[in-house]
Amino acid sequence: MIDIESNLSSIPIDHHIDKWNRPSPANCAVLKGVAVYLVLLLLSSLFFNSLLLWVFYRYKELRTSLNMLIIALTAYNLLASIIELPFVIISNFSCRWPFGKVGCHFSGVIMYIVGVIQIYLIAAISFERFFIIYKPLSIKSINNKNILITIGICTFLGVIWAIFPYFGWSYYSLEGALTSCSVEWHERSFNVISYNITMFVAVYVFPIIVIFFTNIKLVLIIRNLPNMTKDASQDEKAKKRLKMERDLTIIMMFLVVGFVISWTPYAMVSLYSSFIADDLPPLAGTLPAMFAKSTLVWSAILYIFSNKQIRVKLTMGLFYEKKEQDDVSMSRDKTHVANTNFTA
């Protein structure tokens, strides 16, 4: 009887424990290198996203229609960095997923909410640039209310797409090297494939079409802008405004290109795993996902260093105001010393 019980106890009954806690099949040294990269990404994201948000908070005149979209994008990037990056940092250092099913679902849903919001906001930014340049006289029609509605719609779509798996349409699982979570890509059931197809079309293909269409049109429009600004009928103020919008549009086009480059490898790998083959090496599923997370920081870096107006305000806020405060403090100290000597 004792032998029978001993044999039974050696059989793994709960396969879910093995599923959520088994070691990564990838090289542990490589995963720890990925973890170091993610630590640097987290620190950079905390610094640059916070810095950009501070500039927008400090200077209300910067809160234009375009910058409102940038503020939303920056805030979501900062939120995802604080909540989601620690999970994948710890898991890659541990060379396994130590947070179980609940942690996987939480990490996966945060990543997908922010990822979907990012791509929809980038599409909204592209359309805003197209509308401003194509119809410059309609600038006033884009007010804060319209922008807030746009941000709300992007947020709603991000939440909806991310929570569908909680209601039974596909599900979240460990991906690649088993140190990060995503929606299921490998299963061939109708439930999973139908979600992946719909997700790929609605969250990647459709926004990419909008992004590419608007930016190609913008390139053609920008090429003709020098001729437009030579028009003698335009006053200098209108020419200056048109040039500023052109410069902002070029900055946004770089941001868009960088975003597409960052997310496309992950989208292609996911597509390959879903519909072609699921025999990819573990790191082939993880490295593109980690690369895509770079969007959490480089958009803020690009906007700070390429936007002259932001740089000027940032310099004023960090250096000139501090100098003024020091001058005021020194003046108060001198006054206090003078009053003390006079009293004496």
N, C-alpha and C positions, 0 to 999 in steps of 0.2 A: 504493500500500500504506500509505503514511504517512497519507494522507487518511482511509482506511478506519479505521485504528486511532484516529485523532483523533476521528472521529465516534462510534466505539464507546465511547471513554473519556468522552464527554459524556453518555452515557445512564446514569441512576441505576440501578445493578444491585441494590444492597442497600437495599430499601425500609425495612428495620427501622431503619436509621440515621436516615432522615428521620422515622420514626414517633416515635422516642424523643428526638429533638433539635431538632425544628422549633420555631420561635418561637411564642409564644402568640398566638392570634387576638384576644385581649382587649386593651383599652387598657393600655399598660405603666404609665402613671401611676396608674391605678386599682389595678393589681396591686401596685405599690410601697406604695400606701396600705394594702392588705391585709397586706403584709409588716410594716409598722409596727405594725398592730393585733396581729399574731401575736407580734412581739417583746414588746410590752406584756403579752400573754397569757402568754408564756413566763416573763417575770420575775415576774409576779403568781403564777403557778402554783408556781414554785420557792419563793417566799417563803411563801405561805399554806399550801400543802400540807406543806412542811417544818415550819412552825410548829405546825400541828395534830398532825402525827406526833410532834413533840417533846413536846407536852403529854401525849399518850397514853403515850409512853415514860417520861416523868418521873413520872407519877402512876398507879400500877398500879390504884388504886381506880376509875379511870375506865373500865377495860376490861370494861364490861358487854356483854351479848349484842348490844345495838344498836350500841354503840361498836366492837365487833369488826368488824361489817360496815362501819361508817364508816371504820375503819382500813384495811381491805382496799381500799375504794373510793378513799381518799386515796392509798394507796401506788401503786395502778395509775395514777391520774391523774398522779402525780409521775413515774412511770416513762415514761409515754407522752409527757409534756412534754419530758423530757430526750432521748428517743430520736427521736420522730417530728416534733415541731415544728421543729427545725432544718432538716429537709429542705424543708418547705413555706415556711419563711422565706427560705431561700436561693433556692429556685426562683421565688418571687414577686418577689424583688429582681432576679433574672436575667431575668424575663419568659419563661422557658422551663424545661423540666425537664432539669437538667444531670447527673443521676445514672444515666441509662440504664435498661435493663430490670431489672437486679438491684436498683438502688436503688428503683425503682418497686415491685417485689414486696416488698422489705423494709419500706418505708414503709407500703404498703397493708396488709400482714398485721399490723403493729403496731397500726395504726389500728383494724382490724376486731376484733382480739383484745380491745383495751381497750374499744371501743364495745359489743361484745356482753356483755362482763363487766359493764360499767356498767349496762346495762338489766336484766340478770338480778339484779344486786345490789340495784338499786332495787326490783325486784319482791320480792326476799327481805326487804328492809327493810319494805316495805308489809305483807307477810304477818306479819312479826315483830310489828309494831305492832298489827295486827288481833288476833293471838293473845294478846298481852299485855293488851290492853284488854278483849277479849271474855271471856277467861278469866284474870283477874288472879291467881287462886289457883294457876295453873299456871306462874308465873314461874320457879320453881326448876327446872322440867323442861327449860328452855332453858339448857343448859350450854355451856361453851366447846367441848366435843367436837362437839356438834351444829352449832354455828356454824362451826367449822373445816371440817366436812364440807360444809356449805352453800357456803362460800367455794370449797372444792375443786371442787365440782360446777359452780359458775358459771365458774370458771377453765377447767375441762376443756371445757365447752361453747363458751367463747370461742375456745379453741385449735382445736377440731374444726371449727367453722364457718369459721374464717379459713384453715385449711390445705386445705380441700376443693378450692379452685381449683388448688393445687399438684399434685393428683392427677387433674386433668383435668375436674373438674366446674366449669365456668365458668373464668374467668381474670382476672388483674389487668391493668388498663390505665389510661392517663391519662384524667382526666375533666375536663369543663368547659373551663376556660381552659388546660388542659394543664400546670398547675403543681402538681397533686396527683394521687394515685393511689387507685384504688378497684377493686372488682370491676366487670366489664363490665356496663353498663346498656343499651347501644344495640342490640347484636346480637340478631337475632330467631331464632337457632337454638334447637332444643329443649334442647340442653345448657345454654345460658345462661338461657333463660326458666324452665326447670324449677328451676334453682338459685335464681333471683331470687324465684320464687313461694314456694318452700320457706323461703327466708331471710326473706322478708317476713312470712310467717305465724308461723314459729317464733321469730324474733328480735324482731319488732315487735308483731304483732297479739296473740299469746298473752300476752307479758309485760304489754302495755297493758291487756288484759282483766283480768288478775290485779291490776294496779295500781289500775285504776278500781273494780273490784268491792270490793276491800278498803278503799279510801279512802272510797267512798260509804258502806259499812257503818260505817266509823269516824266519819264525820260524824254519822250517826244516833246512834251510841253516845255520842259526846261531847256531843251536845245533851241527853242524859239524865243525864250525869254529875253536874250540880249537884243533881239530885234524889237520886241515889245517895249523894252525900257528906253529905246531910242525915239519912241514916238513923242514928238514935241507937244502933243496935246495933253500928255500926262504931267502933272505937277511933280515936284521933287519929292514930296511926301509919299505920293503913290508909288513912285519908282523905288524909293527906299524900302517901303513896305513889301513890295514885290520881290526885291532882292533878299530881304530878310526871310521871307517865306520860302524862297528858293534854297537858301542855305539850310534852313531847318529841314526841308524836304530831303536834301542830300544826306543830312545826318540820319534821318529816319530810314532812308534806303539802306545805309550801311547797317543799321540796327536790324532791319528786316532780313538782309542777306545773312548776317551772322546768326540770327535765330533759325533760319531755314537750314543752314549748314549744321547747326548744333543738334537739331531734332531729326533731320532726315536719316542719318545712320540708324538710329533707334527705330524709326518708323519702318525702314526697309528690313531690318532684322526681324522685327515683330511680324511683318507681313510674310516674310520667308518662312518663319516658324509656324504661322497659322495656316498657310495654304500650299506650301511647297514641300518642306521637310522639317522635321523636328530633331535632327541629329547634329545640331550645331554644338561646337565645344562650349563648355560652361562660360568661359570668359567672353565668348562672342555674344552672349546674351547680356552680360553684365557691363562690359566696358562701354558700349554705346549708350547704355542707360546712365552711366556715371558721367560720360561726356555731355549728355543732354542737360545734366544738372548745372553745367557751367552757365546756362542762361540766367541762373539766379543772381549772378554778379556782373557779367560783362556788359549787360545793357546799362547799368548804372555807371560803370566805368566809362563806357563809350559816350554817354550823354554828358558826363561831367567834363571830360577832356576835349570833346569836340564842339561843345556849345559855349561860345564866347560869353554870352550873357550869364550863364550859370557860373562860369569861372570868375567873372568880375564880381558877382554877388558873393560868391564863396570867399574870395580874397578880402572883400570888404568886411564880411561877417567875421572871419577868423583873425584878421590882422589889424585892420584900421580901427574897428570898434574896440579891440583889446587895447590898442595904443591910446585911443581916446579915454578909455576907462583908467588906464595907468596915469595919463596926464591929469585927469580929474582927481585921482587919488593923491598924486604928488602935490597938486595945488591945494587940496584940503590939508595935507600934512604941513605945508609951508604956512598956510593961514593959521593952523593950530599952534605952530611954533611961534609965529609972530605975536599972536594973542597972548601966549604964555609969557613971552619976553616983555610985552607991554605991561602985563599985570604985575610981573616981578618988578 
